[in-house]
């Protein structure tokens, strides 16, 4: 719910996000993941789970809409997948 409100407050239409928002969210996950691996801190692990949870909520909603026949949701999920693969390869 917080994620939905946050996206609405930022002018986003959940689950659709701008390219810059996608990039920001994925980079934040990557940074937090590296920190959590380095520190092995429970707090950092919790932050990582929260950041990943935001992306999972978006993906889940997109998948739901795809199952209902929403082509725009399919395109959006493909953009997420492509961006994640690009950032993972860096």
PDB file of N, CA, C and O in Angstrom:
ATOM      1  N   UNK A   1       0.826  -1.198   0.000  1.00  0.00           N
ATOM      2  CA  UNK A   1       0.000   0.000   0.000  1.00  0.00           C
ATOM      3  C   UNK A   1       0.864   1.252   0.000  1.00  0.00           C
ATOM      4  O   UNK A   1       0.578   2.215  -0.712  1.00  0.00           O
ATOM      5  N   UNK A   2       1.920   1.232   0.803  1.00  0.00           N
ATOM      6  CA  UNK A   2       2.817   2.385   0.860  1.00  0.00           C
ATOM      7  C   UNK A   2       3.438   2.635  -0.505  1.00  0.00           C
ATOM      8  O   UNK A   2       3.573   3.779  -0.939  1.00  0.00           O
ATOM      9  N   UNK A   3       3.817   1.543  -1.181  1.00  0.00           N
ATOM     10  CA  UNK A   3       4.411   1.664  -2.514  1.00  0.00           C
ATOM     11  C   UNK A   3       3.432   2.310  -3.477  1.00  0.00           C
ATOM     12  O   UNK A   3       3.813   3.187  -4.253  1.00  0.00           O
ATOM     13  N   UNK A   4       2.200   1.898  -3.438  1.00  0.00           N
ATOM     14  CA  UNK A   4       1.180   2.463  -4.326  1.00  0.00           C
ATOM     15  C   UNK A   4       1.041   3.956  -4.051  1.00  0.00           C
ATOM     16  O   UNK A   4       1.046   4.763  -4.980  1.00  0.00           O
ATOM     17  N   UNK A   5       0.920   4.318  -2.795  1.00  0.00           N
ATOM     18  CA  UNK A   5       0.780   5.735  -2.441  1.00  0.00           C
ATOM     19  C   UNK A   5       2.015   6.526  -2.837  1.00  0.00           C
ATOM     20  O   UNK A   5       1.909   7.662  -3.299  1.00  0.00           O
ATOM     21  N   UNK A   6       3.179   5.928  -2.658  1.00  0.00           N
ATOM     22  CA  UNK A   6       4.423   6.597  -3.038  1.00  0.00           C
ATOM     23  C   UNK A   6       4.474   6.856  -4.531  1.00  0.00           C
ATOM     24  O   UNK A   6       4.886   7.934  -4.961  1.00  0.00           O
ATOM     25  N   UNK A   7       4.062   5.885  -5.324  1.00  0.00           N
ATOM     26  CA  UNK A   7       4.067   6.069  -6.769  1.00  0.00           C
ATOM     27  C   UNK A   7       3.045   7.104  -7.200  1.00  0.00           C
ATOM     28  O   UNK A   7       3.313   7.912  -8.089  1.00  0.00           O
ATOM     29  N   UNK A   8       1.877   7.086  -6.578  1.00  0.00           N
ATOM     30  CA  UNK A   8       0.854   8.076  -6.905  1.00  0.00           C
ATOM     31  C   UNK A   8       1.341   9.472  -6.535  1.00  0.00           C
ATOM     32  O   UNK A   8       1.136  10.419  -7.295  1.00  0.00           O
ATOM     33  N   UNK A   9       1.974   9.606  -5.391  1.00  0.00           N
ATOM     34  CA  UNK A   9       2.487  10.899  -4.945  1.00  0.00           C
ATOM     35  C   UNK A   9       3.547  11.428  -5.905  1.00  0.00           C
ATOM     36  O   UNK A   9       3.681  12.638  -6.083  1.00  0.00           O
ATOM     37  N   UNK A  10       4.300  10.517  -6.525  1.00  0.00           N
ATOM     38  CA  UNK A  10       5.350  10.920  -7.462  1.00  0.00           C
ATOM     39  C   UNK A  10       4.804  11.116  -8.871  1.00  0.00           C
ATOM     40  O   UNK A  10       5.570  11.388  -9.796  1.00  0.00           O
ATOM     41  N   UNK A  11       3.522  10.985  -9.044  1.00  0.00           N
ATOM     42  CA  UNK A  11       2.917  11.175 -10.346  1.00  0.00           C
ATOM     43  C   UNK A  11       2.934   9.918 -11.197  1.00  0.00           C
ATOM     44  O   UNK A  11       2.604   9.976 -12.382  1.00  0.00           O
ATOM     45  N   UNK A  12       3.304   8.799 -10.630  1.00  0.00           N
ATOM     46  CA  UNK A  12       3.336   7.540 -11.367  1.00  0.00           C
ATOM     47  C   UNK A  12       1.966   6.879 -11.291  1.00  0.00           C
ATOM     48  O   UNK A  12       1.202   7.102 -10.352  1.00  0.00           O
ATOM     49  N   UNK A  13       1.676   6.070 -12.285  1.00  0.00           N
ATOM     50  CA  UNK A  13       0.431   5.303 -12.290  1.00  0.00           C
ATOM     51  C   UNK A  13       0.791   3.854 -12.053  1.00  0.00           C
ATOM     52  O   UNK A  13       1.200   3.150 -12.977  1.00  0.00           O
ATOM     53  N   UNK A  14       0.641   3.404 -10.817  1.00  0.00           N
ATOM     54  CA  UNK A  14       0.998   2.044 -10.443  1.00  0.00           C
ATOM     55  C   UNK A  14       0.296   1.066 -11.352  1.00  0.00           C
ATOM     56  O   UNK A  14      -0.903   1.227 -11.580  1.00  0.00           O
ATOM     57  N   UNK A  15       0.953   0.083 -11.876  1.00  0.00           N
ATOM     58  CA  UNK A  15       2.343  -0.327 -11.731  1.00  0.00           C
ATOM     59  C   UNK A  15       3.261   0.204 -12.821  1.00  0.00           C
ATOM     60  O   UNK A  15       4.391  -0.265 -12.956  1.00  0.00           O
ATOM     61  N   UNK A  16       2.797   1.168 -13.593  1.00  0.00           N
ATOM     62  CA  UNK A  16       3.607   1.707 -14.676  1.00  0.00           C
ATOM     63  C   UNK A  16       4.563   2.762 -14.136  1.00  0.00           C
ATOM     64  O   UNK A  16       4.161   3.677 -13.418  1.00  0.00           O
ATOM     65  N   UNK A  17       5.837   2.618 -14.495  1.00  0.00           N
ATOM     66  CA  UNK A  17       6.859   3.533 -13.988  1.00  0.00           C
ATOM     67  C   UNK A  17       7.695   4.052 -15.142  1.00  0.00           C
ATOM     68  O   UNK A  17       7.827   3.399 -16.177  1.00  0.00           O
ATOM     69  N   UNK A  18       8.250   5.220 -14.952  1.00  0.00           N
ATOM     70  CA  UNK A  18       9.107   5.797 -15.987  1.00  0.00           C
ATOM     71  C   UNK A  18      10.430   5.036 -16.038  1.00  0.00           C
ATOM     72  O   UNK A  18      10.787   4.325 -15.098  1.00  0.00           O
ATOM     73  N   UNK A  19      11.138   5.191 -17.125  1.00  0.00           N
ATOM     74  CA  UNK A  19      12.431   4.532 -17.287  1.00  0.00           C
ATOM     75  C   UNK A  19      13.392   4.965 -16.181  1.00  0.00           C
ATOM     76  O   UNK A  19      14.122   4.139 -15.632  1.00  0.00           O
ATOM     77  N   UNK A  20      13.392   6.246 -15.856  1.00  0.00           N
ATOM     78  CA  UNK A  20      14.308   6.734 -14.823  1.00  0.00           C
ATOM     79  C   UNK A  20      13.964   6.159 -13.449  1.00  0.00           C
ATOM     80  O   UNK A  20      14.858   5.880 -12.650  1.00  0.00           O
ATOM     81  N   UNK A  21      12.687   5.983 -13.177  1.00  0.00           N
ATOM     82  CA  UNK A  21      12.280   5.391 -11.901  1.00  0.00           C
ATOM     83  C   UNK A  21      12.693   3.932 -11.838  1.00  0.00           C
ATOM     84  O   UNK A  21      13.165   3.461 -10.804  1.00  0.00           O
ATOM     85  N   UNK A  22      12.519   3.212 -12.942  1.00  0.00           N
ATOM     86  CA  UNK A  22      12.959   1.815 -12.990  1.00  0.00           C
ATOM     87  C   UNK A  22      14.454   1.721 -12.701  1.00  0.00           C
ATOM     88  O   UNK A  22      14.889   0.932 -11.863  1.00  0.00           O
ATOM     89  N   UNK A  23      15.234   2.541 -13.410  1.00  0.00           N
ATOM     90  CA  UNK A  23      16.682   2.524 -13.241  1.00  0.00           C
ATOM     91  C   UNK A  23      17.068   2.839 -11.802  1.00  0.00           C
ATOM     92  O   UNK A  23      17.935   2.180 -11.227  1.00  0.00           O
ATOM     93  N   UNK A  24      16.433   3.834 -11.230  1.00  0.00           N
ATOM     94  CA  UNK A  24      16.727   4.232  -9.853  1.00  0.00           C
ATOM     95  C   UNK A  24      16.426   3.091  -8.885  1.00  0.00           C
ATOM     96  O   UNK A  24      17.234   2.789  -8.007  1.00  0.00           O
ATOM     97  N   UNK A  25      15.272   2.463  -9.043  1.00  0.00           N
ATOM     98  CA  UNK A  25      14.887   1.387  -8.131  1.00  0.00           C
ATOM     99  C   UNK A  25      15.849   0.205  -8.231  1.00  0.00           C
ATOM    100  O   UNK A  25      16.238  -0.367  -7.213  1.00  0.00           O
ATOM    101  N   UNK A  26      16.228  -0.157  -9.441  1.00  0.00           N
ATOM    102  CA  UNK A  26      17.126  -1.300  -9.622  1.00  0.00           C
ATOM    103  C   UNK A  26      18.523  -0.982  -9.111  1.00  0.00           C
ATOM    104  O   UNK A  26      19.162  -1.830  -8.489  1.00  0.00           O
ATOM    105  N   UNK A  27      19.001   0.225  -9.365  1.00  0.00           N
ATOM    106  CA  UNK A  27      20.320   0.608  -8.856  1.00  0.00           C
ATOM    107  C   UNK A  27      20.333   0.634  -7.333  1.00  0.00           C
ATOM    108  O   UNK A  27      21.322   0.248  -6.711  1.00  0.00           O
ATOM    109  N   UNK A  28      19.234   1.089  -6.730  1.00  0.00           N
ATOM    110  CA  UNK A  28      19.143   1.083  -5.265  1.00  0.00           C
ATOM    111  C   UNK A  28      19.230  -0.349  -4.732  1.00  0.00           C
ATOM    112  O   UNK A  28      19.909  -0.601  -3.736  1.00  0.00           O
ATOM    113  N   UNK A  29      18.555  -1.271  -5.384  1.00  0.00           N
ATOM    114  CA  UNK A  29      18.611  -2.674  -4.964  1.00  0.00           C
ATOM    115  C   UNK A  29      20.039  -3.190  -5.074  1.00  0.00           C
ATOM    116  O   UNK A  29      20.533  -3.873  -4.177  1.00  0.00           O
ATOM    117  N   UNK A  30      20.692  -2.860  -6.171  1.00  0.00           N
ATOM    118  CA  UNK A  30      22.066  -3.331  -6.385  1.00  0.00           C
ATOM    119  C   UNK A  30      23.008  -2.801  -5.302  1.00  0.00           C
ATOM    120  O   UNK A  30      23.823  -3.553  -4.768  1.00  0.00           O
ATOM    121  N   UNK A  31      22.901  -1.521  -4.978  1.00  0.00           N
ATOM    122  CA  UNK A  31      23.749  -0.923  -3.945  1.00  0.00           C
ATOM    123  C   UNK A  31      23.481  -1.550  -2.584  1.00  0.00           C
ATOM    124  O   UNK A  31      24.411  -1.897  -1.856  1.00  0.00           O
ATOM    125  N   UNK A  32      22.214  -1.691  -2.250  1.00  0.00           N
ATOM    126  CA  UNK A  32      21.840  -2.269  -0.956  1.00  0.00           C
ATOM    127  C   UNK A  32      22.269  -3.741  -0.882  1.00  0.00           C
ATOM    128  O   UNK A  32      22.681  -4.220   0.175  1.00  0.00           O
ATOM    129  N   UNK A  33      22.170  -4.446  -2.002  1.00  0.00           N
ATOM    130  CA  UNK A  33      22.579  -5.850  -2.032  1.00  0.00           C
ATOM    131  C   UNK A  33      24.078  -5.981  -1.765  1.00  0.00           C
ATOM    132  O   UNK A  33      24.508  -6.833  -0.988  1.00  0.00           O
ATOM    133  N   UNK A  34      24.855  -5.136  -2.412  1.00  0.00           N
ATOM    134  CA  UNK A  34      26.303  -5.161  -2.200  1.00  0.00           C
ATOM    135  C   UNK A  34      26.644  -4.851  -0.738  1.00  0.00           C
ATOM    136  O   UNK A  34      27.514  -5.491  -0.146  1.00  0.00           O
ATOM    137  N   UNK A  35      25.957  -3.873  -0.171  1.00  0.00           N
ATOM    138  CA  UNK A  35      26.196  -3.511   1.222  1.00  0.00           C
ATOM    139  C   UNK A  35      25.813  -4.656   2.157  1.00  0.00           C
ATOM    140  O   UNK A  35      26.542  -4.965   3.099  1.00  0.00           O
ATOM    141  N   UNK A  36      24.674  -5.280   1.895  1.00  0.00           N
ATOM    142  CA  UNK A  36      24.212  -6.387   2.742  1.00  0.00           C
ATOM    143  C   UNK A  36      25.180  -7.565   2.667  1.00  0.00           C
ATOM    144  O   UNK A  36      25.447  -8.214   3.678  1.00  0.00           O
ATOM    145  N   UNK A  37      25.700  -7.841   1.482  1.00  0.00           N
ATOM    146  CA  UNK A  37      26.678  -8.923   1.335  1.00  0.00           C
ATOM    147  C   UNK A  37      27.966  -8.603   2.079  1.00  0.00           C
ATOM    148  O   UNK A  37      28.596  -9.485   2.663  1.00  0.00           O
ATOM    149  N   UNK A  38      28.346  -7.335   2.052  1.00  0.00           N
ATOM    150  CA  UNK A  38      29.591  -6.908   2.701  1.00  0.00           C
ATOM    151  C   UNK A  38      29.471  -6.926   4.224  1.00  0.00           C
ATOM    152  O   UNK A  38      30.359  -7.430   4.912  1.00  0.00           O
ATOM    153  N   UNK A  39      28.391  -6.384   4.742  1.00  0.00           N
ATOM    154  CA  UNK A  39      28.258  -6.233   6.193  1.00  0.00           C
ATOM    155  C   UNK A  39      27.629  -7.439   6.872  1.00  0.00           C
ATOM    156  O   UNK A  39      27.850  -7.679   8.059  1.00  0.00           O
ATOM    157  N   UNK A  40      26.839  -8.201   6.110  1.00  0.00           N
ATOM    158  CA  UNK A  40      26.082  -9.336   6.668  1.00  0.00           C
ATOM    159  C   UNK A  40      25.207  -8.893   7.851  1.00  0.00           C
ATOM    160  O   UNK A  40      24.936  -9.658   8.777  1.00  0.00           O
ATOM    161  N   UNK A  41      24.786  -7.650   7.781  1.00  0.00           N
ATOM    162  CA  UNK A  41      23.955  -7.056   8.825  1.00  0.00           C
ATOM    163  C   UNK A  41      22.488  -7.406   8.592  1.00  0.00           C
ATOM    164  O   UNK A  41      22.006  -7.399   7.459  1.00  0.00           O
ATOM    165  N   UNK A  42      21.796  -7.710   9.674  1.00  0.00           N
ATOM    166  CA  UNK A  42      20.368  -8.004   9.583  1.00  0.00           C
ATOM    167  C   UNK A  42      19.594  -6.770   9.115  1.00  0.00           C
ATOM    168  O   UNK A  42      18.625  -6.883   8.364  1.00  0.00           O
ATOM    169  N   UNK A  43      20.026  -5.612   9.560  1.00  0.00           N
ATOM    170  CA  UNK A  43      19.377  -4.362   9.161  1.00  0.00           C
ATOM    171  C   UNK A  43      19.517  -4.146   7.653  1.00  0.00           C
ATOM    172  O   UNK A  43      18.546  -3.798   6.980  1.00  0.00           O
ATOM    173  N   UNK A  44      20.721  -4.351   7.127  1.00  0.00           N
ATOM    174  CA  UNK A  44      20.931  -4.186   5.689  1.00  0.00           C
ATOM    175  C   UNK A  44      20.143  -5.223   4.899  1.00  0.00           C
ATOM    176  O   UNK A  44      19.631  -4.923   3.821  1.00  0.00           O
ATOM    177  N   UNK A  45      20.044  -6.426   5.420  1.00  0.00           N
ATOM    178  CA  UNK A  45      19.267  -7.473   4.763  1.00  0.00           C
ATOM    179  C   UNK A  45      17.787  -7.080   4.722  1.00  0.00           C
ATOM    180  O   UNK A  45      17.102  -7.324   3.729  1.00  0.00           O
ATOM    181  N   UNK A  46      17.306  -6.477   5.794  1.00  0.00           N
ATOM    182  CA  UNK A  46      15.908  -6.038   5.847  1.00  0.00           C
ATOM    183  C   UNK A  46      15.653  -4.931   4.825  1.00  0.00           C
ATOM    184  O   UNK A  46      14.623  -4.931   4.151  1.00  0.00           O
ATOM    185  N   UNK A  47      16.584  -3.992   4.713  1.00  0.00           N
ATOM    186  CA  UNK A  47      16.448  -2.916   3.731  1.00  0.00           C
ATOM    187  C   UNK A  47      16.419  -3.507   2.318  1.00  0.00           C
ATOM    188  O   UNK A  47      15.638  -3.071   1.472  1.00  0.00           O
ATOM    189  N   UNK A  48      17.274  -4.498   2.072  1.00  0.00           N
ATOM    190  CA  UNK A  48      17.308  -5.162   0.775  1.00  0.00           C
ATOM    191  C   UNK A  48      15.960  -5.813   0.468  1.00  0.00           C
ATOM    192  O   UNK A  48      15.440  -5.682  -0.640  1.00  0.00           O
ATOM    193  N   UNK A  49      15.405  -6.507   1.439  1.00  0.00           N
ATOM    194  CA  UNK A  49      14.103  -7.153   1.239  1.00  0.00           C
ATOM    195  C   UNK A  49      13.017  -6.127   0.924  1.00  0.00           C
ATOM    196  O   UNK A  49      12.151  -6.379   0.086  1.00  0.00           O
ATOM    197  N   UNK A  50      13.058  -4.979   1.586  1.00  0.00           N
ATOM    198  CA  UNK A  50      12.066  -3.934   1.337  1.00  0.00           C
ATOM    199  C   UNK A  50      12.199  -3.383  -0.075  1.00  0.00           C
ATOM    200  O   UNK A  50      11.199  -3.190  -0.766  1.00  0.00           O
ATOM    201  N   UNK A  51      13.439  -3.130  -0.506  1.00  0.00           N
ATOM    202  CA  UNK A  51      13.670  -2.595  -1.847  1.00  0.00           C
ATOM    203  C   UNK A  51      13.231  -3.606  -2.912  1.00  0.00           C
ATOM    204  O   UNK A  51      12.590  -3.245  -3.899  1.00  0.00           O
ATOM    205  N   UNK A  52      13.585  -4.872  -2.697  1.00  0.00           N
ATOM    206  CA  UNK A  52      13.190  -5.916  -3.639  1.00  0.00           C
ATOM    207  C   UNK A  52      11.674  -6.090  -3.632  1.00  0.00           C
ATOM    208  O   UNK A  52      11.067  -6.359  -4.669  1.00  0.00           O
ATOM    209  N   UNK A  53      11.075  -5.936  -2.466  1.00  0.00           N
ATOM    210  CA  UNK A  53       9.629  -6.062  -2.337  1.00  0.00           C
ATOM    211  C   UNK A  53       8.881  -5.048  -3.181  1.00  0.00           C
ATOM    212  O   UNK A  53       7.815  -5.350  -3.720  1.00  0.00           O
ATOM    213  N   UNK A  54       9.438  -3.834  -3.302  1.00  0.00           N
ATOM    214  CA  UNK A  54       8.801  -2.808  -4.121  1.00  0.00           C
ATOM    215  C   UNK A  54       8.730  -3.253  -5.583  1.00  0.00           C
ATOM    216  O   UNK A  54       7.706  -3.088  -6.244  1.00  0.00           O
ATOM    217  N   UNK A  55       9.829  -3.817  -6.072  1.00  0.00           N
ATOM    218  CA  UNK A  55       9.870  -4.278  -7.460  1.00  0.00           C
ATOM    219  C   UNK A  55       8.967  -5.495  -7.640  1.00  0.00           C
ATOM    220  O   UNK A  55       8.289  -5.628  -8.659  1.00  0.00           O
ATOM    221  N   UNK A  56       8.963  -6.370  -6.657  1.00  0.00           N
ATOM    222  CA  UNK A  56       8.114  -7.562  -6.731  1.00  0.00           C
ATOM    223  C   UNK A  56       6.638  -7.171  -6.778  1.00  0.00           C
ATOM    224  O   UNK A  56       5.866  -7.780  -7.518  1.00  0.00           O
ATOM    225  N   UNK A  57       6.234  -6.167  -6.002  1.00  0.00           N
ATOM    226  CA  UNK A  57       4.842  -5.708  -6.022  1.00  0.00           C
ATOM    227  C   UNK A  57       4.453  -5.220  -7.417  1.00  0.00           C
ATOM    228  O   UNK A  57       3.367  -5.520  -7.913  1.00  0.00           O
ATOM    229  N   UNK A  58       5.350  -4.471  -8.032  1.00  0.00           N
ATOM    230  CA  UNK A  58       5.081  -3.963  -9.378  1.00  0.00           C
ATOM    231  C   UNK A  58       4.976  -5.126 -10.356  1.00  0.00           C
ATOM    232  O   UNK A  58       4.042  -5.188 -11.154  1.00  0.00           O
ATOM    233  N   UNK A  59       5.936  -6.047 -10.294  1.00  0.00           N
ATOM    234  CA  UNK A  59       5.938  -7.208 -11.197  1.00  0.00           C
ATOM    235  C   UNK A  59       4.688  -8.057 -11.021  1.00  0.00           C
ATOM    236  O   UNK A  59       4.098  -8.515 -11.999  1.00  0.00           O
ATOM    237  N   UNK A  60       4.290  -8.263  -9.784  1.00  0.00           N
ATOM    238  CA  UNK A  60       3.105  -9.063  -9.496  1.00  0.00           C
ATOM    239  C   UNK A  60       1.854  -8.423 -10.092  1.00  0.00           C
ATOM    240  O   UNK A  60       1.021  -9.106 -10.688  1.00  0.00           O
ATOM    241  N   UNK A  61       1.732  -7.125  -9.926  1.00  0.00           N
ATOM    242  CA  UNK A  61       0.574  -6.419 -10.485  1.00  0.00           C
ATOM    243  C   UNK A  61       0.595  -6.473 -12.006  1.00  0.00           C
ATOM    244  O   UNK A  61      -0.447  -6.647 -12.637  1.00  0.00           O
ATOM    245  N   UNK A  62       1.783  -6.323 -12.597  1.00  0.00           N
ATOM    246  CA  UNK A  62       1.884  -6.406 -14.052  1.00  0.00           C
ATOM    247  C   UNK A  62       1.493  -7.800 -14.547  1.00  0.00           C
ATOM    248  O   UNK A  62       0.773  -7.935 -15.536  1.00  0.00           O
ATOM    249  N   UNK A  63       1.972  -8.828 -13.856  1.00  0.00           N
ATOM    250  CA  UNK A  63       1.630 -10.200 -14.241  1.00  0.00           C
ATOM    251  C   UNK A  63       0.125 -10.437 -14.137  1.00  0.00           C
ATOM    252  O   UNK A  63      -0.465 -11.116 -14.978  1.00  0.00           O
ATOM    253  N   UNK A  64      -0.485  -9.877 -13.106  1.00  0.00           N
ATOM    254  CA  UNK A  64      -1.939 -10.000 -12.941  1.00  0.00           C
ATOM    255  C   UNK A  64      -2.659  -9.360 -14.130  1.00  0.00           C
ATOM    256  O   UNK A  64      -3.603  -9.926 -14.681  1.00  0.00           O
ATOM    257  N   UNK A  65      -2.199  -8.190 -14.505  1.00  0.00           N
ATOM    258  CA  UNK A  65      -2.832  -7.489 -15.620  1.00  0.00           C
ATOM    259  C   UNK A  65      -2.592  -8.206 -16.945  1.00  0.00           C
ATOM    260  O   UNK A  65      -3.460  -8.214 -17.819  1.00  0.00           O
ATOM    261  N   UNK A  66      -1.410  -8.811 -17.092  1.00  0.00           N
ATOM    262  CA  UNK A  66      -1.118  -9.587 -18.302  1.00  0.00           C
ATOM    263  C   UNK A  66      -2.100 -10.743 -18.406  1.00  0.00           C
ATOM    264  O   UNK A  66      -2.629 -11.024 -19.481  1.00  0.00           O
ATOM    265  N   UNK A  67      -2.342 -11.414 -17.279  1.00  0.00           N
ATOM    266  CA  UNK A  67      -3.270 -12.553 -17.290  1.00  0.00           C
ATOM    267  C   UNK A  67      -4.692 -12.117 -17.645  1.00  0.00           C
ATOM    268  O   UNK A  67      -5.511 -12.935 -18.063  1.00  0.00           O
ATOM    269  N   UNK A  68      -4.976 -10.836 -17.477  1.00  0.00           N
ATOM    270  CA  UNK A  68      -6.284 -10.289 -17.831  1.00  0.00           C
ATOM    271  C   UNK A  68      -6.299  -9.739 -19.254  1.00  0.00           C
ATOM    272  O   UNK A  68      -7.293  -9.171 -19.704  1.00  0.00           O
ATOM    273  N   UNK A  69      -5.150  -9.923 -19.972  1.00  0.00           N
ATOM    274  CA  UNK A  69      -5.086  -9.519 -21.372  1.00  0.00           C
ATOM    275  C   UNK A  69      -4.542  -8.128 -21.629  1.00  0.00           C
ATOM    276  O   UNK A  69      -4.702  -7.615 -22.737  1.00  0.00           O
ATOM    277  N   UNK A  70      -3.913  -7.502 -20.664  1.00  0.00           N
ATOM    278  CA  UNK A  70      -3.391  -6.143 -20.807  1.00  0.00           C
ATOM    279  C   UNK A  70      -2.034  -6.165 -21.517  1.00  0.00           C
ATOM    280  O   UNK A  70      -1.023  -6.553 -20.931  1.00  0.00           O
ATOM    281  N   UNK A  71      -2.024  -5.748 -22.777  1.00  0.00           N
ATOM    282  CA  UNK A  71      -0.780  -5.732 -23.563  1.00  0.00           C
ATOM    283  C   UNK A  71       0.198  -4.675 -23.065  1.00  0.00           C
ATOM    284  O   UNK A  71       1.411  -4.872 -23.129  1.00  0.00           O
ATOM    285  N   UNK A  72      -0.320  -3.565 -22.575  1.00  0.00           N
ATOM    286  CA  UNK A  72       0.557  -2.510 -22.048  1.00  0.00           C
ATOM    287  C   UNK A  72       1.346  -3.057 -20.850  1.00  0.00           C
ATOM    288  O   UNK A  72       2.520  -2.730 -20.681  1.00  0.00           O
ATOM    289  N   UNK A  73       0.715  -3.874 -20.035  1.00  0.00           N
ATOM    290  CA  UNK A  73       1.393  -4.475 -18.884  1.00  0.00           C
ATOM    291  C   UNK A  73       2.495  -5.414 -19.355  1.00  0.00           C
ATOM    292  O   UNK A  73       3.566  -5.461 -18.748  1.00  0.00           O
ATOM    293  N   UNK A  74       2.249  -6.165 -20.430  1.00  0.00           N
ATOM    294  CA  UNK A  74       3.262  -7.065 -20.985  1.00  0.00           C
ATOM    295  C   UNK A  74       4.490  -6.265 -21.440  1.00  0.00           C
ATOM    296  O   UNK A  74       5.628  -6.646 -21.168  1.00  0.00           O
ATOM    297  N   UNK A  75       4.241  -5.162 -22.129  1.00  0.00           N
ATOM    298  CA  UNK A  75       5.339  -4.301 -22.583  1.00  0.00           C
ATOM    299  C   UNK A  75       6.119  -3.737 -21.392  1.00  0.00           C
ATOM    300  O   UNK A  75       7.348  -3.670 -21.421  1.00  0.00           O
ATOM    301  N   UNK A  76       5.405  -3.339 -20.361  1.00  0.00           N
ATOM    302  CA  UNK A  76       6.041  -2.773 -19.161  1.00  0.00           C
ATOM    303  C   UNK A  76       6.915  -3.819 -18.476  1.00  0.00           C
ATOM    304  O   UNK A  76       8.038  -3.518 -18.070  1.00  0.00           O
ATOM    305  N   UNK A  77       6.415  -5.032 -18.347  1.00  0.00           N
ATOM    306  CA  UNK A  77       7.189  -6.097 -17.713  1.00  0.00           C
ATOM    307  C   UNK A  77       8.427  -6.435 -18.547  1.00  0.00           C
ATOM    308  O   UNK A  77       9.487  -6.721 -17.990  1.00  0.00           O
ATOM    309  N   UNK A  78       8.305  -6.405 -19.856  1.00  0.00           N
ATOM    310  CA  UNK A  78       9.458  -6.640 -20.732  1.00  0.00           C
ATOM    311  C   UNK A  78      10.518  -5.560 -20.537  1.00  0.00           C
ATOM    312  O   UNK A  78      11.714  -5.850 -20.567  1.00  0.00           O
ATOM    313  N   UNK A  79      10.082  -4.316 -20.336  1.00  0.00           N
ATOM    314  CA  UNK A  79      11.031  -3.229 -20.072  1.00  0.00           C
ATOM    315  C   UNK A  79      11.780  -3.474 -18.765  1.00  0.00           C
ATOM    316  O   UNK A  79      12.992  -3.268 -18.694  1.00  0.00           O
ATOM    317  N   UNK A  80      11.061  -3.914 -17.730  1.00  0.00           N
ATOM    318  CA  UNK A  80      11.690  -4.238 -16.446  1.00  0.00           C
ATOM    319  C   UNK A  80      12.729  -5.341 -16.637  1.00  0.00           C
ATOM    320  O   UNK A  80      13.864  -5.218 -16.177  1.00  0.00           O
ATOM    321  N   UNK A  81      12.337  -6.413 -17.315  1.00  0.00           N
ATOM    322  CA  UNK A  81      13.240  -7.547 -17.532  1.00  0.00           C
ATOM    323  C   UNK A  81      14.501  -7.115 -18.263  1.00  0.00           C
ATOM    324  O   UNK A  81      15.610  -7.484 -17.877  1.00  0.00           O
ATOM    325  N   UNK A  82      14.327  -6.335 -19.317  1.00  0.00           N
ATOM    326  CA  UNK A  82      15.470  -5.862 -20.102  1.00  0.00           C
ATOM    327  C   UNK A  82      16.405  -5.015 -19.237  1.00  0.00           C
ATOM    328  O   UNK A  82      17.622  -5.192 -19.280  1.00  0.00           O
ATOM    329  N   UNK A  83      15.847  -4.114 -18.468  1.00  0.00           N
ATOM    330  CA  UNK A  83      16.658  -3.235 -17.631  1.00  0.00           C
ATOM    331  C   UNK A  83      17.401  -4.015 -16.549  1.00  0.00           C
ATOM    332  O   UNK A  83      18.568  -3.738 -16.271  1.00  0.00           O
ATOM    333  N   UNK A  84      16.737  -4.970 -15.952  1.00  0.00           N
ATOM    334  CA  UNK A  84      17.382  -5.790 -14.917  1.00  0.00           C
ATOM    335  C   UNK A  84      18.559  -6.555 -15.513  1.00  0.00           C
ATOM    336  O   UNK A  84      19.630  -6.624 -14.909  1.00  0.00           O
ATOM    337  N   UNK A  85      18.362  -7.122 -16.686  1.00  0.00           N
ATOM    338  CA  UNK A  85      19.457  -7.862 -17.342  1.00  0.00           C
ATOM    339  C   UNK A  85      20.625  -6.949 -17.681  1.00  0.00           C
ATOM    340  O   UNK A  85      21.780  -7.346 -17.531  1.00  0.00           O
ATOM    341  N   UNK A  86      20.345  -5.742 -18.133  1.00  0.00           N
ATOM    342  CA  UNK A  86      21.396  -4.782 -18.461  1.00  0.00           C
ATOM    343  C   UNK A  86      22.212  -4.418 -17.227  1.00  0.00           C
ATOM    344  O   UNK A  86      23.441  -4.373 -17.279  1.00  0.00           O
ATOM    345  N   UNK A  87      21.532  -4.160 -16.130  1.00  0.00           N
ATOM    346  CA  UNK A  87      22.219  -3.749 -14.913  1.00  0.00           C
ATOM    347  C   UNK A  87      22.976  -4.925 -14.308  1.00  0.00           C
ATOM    348  O   UNK A  87      24.063  -4.734 -13.763  1.00  0.00           O
ATOM    349  N   UNK A  88      22.433  -6.129 -14.389  1.00  0.00           N
ATOM    350  CA  UNK A  88      23.138  -7.310 -13.862  1.00  0.00           C
ATOM    351  C   UNK A  88      24.431  -7.557 -14.614  1.00  0.00           C
ATOM    352  O   UNK A  88      25.403  -8.037 -14.030  1.00  0.00           O
ATOM    353  N   UNK A  89      24.460  -7.236 -15.905  1.00  0.00           N
ATOM    354  CA  UNK A  89      25.657  -7.493 -16.708  1.00  0.00           C
ATOM    355  C   UNK A  89      26.759  -6.467 -16.475  1.00  0.00           C
ATOM    356  O   UNK A  89      27.889  -6.668 -16.922  1.00  0.00           O
ATOM    357  N   UNK A  90      26.460  -5.396 -15.798  1.00  0.00           N
ATOM    358  CA  UNK A  90      27.473  -4.348 -15.550  1.00  0.00           C
ATOM    359  C   UNK A  90      28.421  -4.731 -14.457  1.00  0.00           C
ATOM    360  O   UNK A  90      29.326  -3.964 -14.128  1.00  0.00           O
TER     361      UNK A  90
END
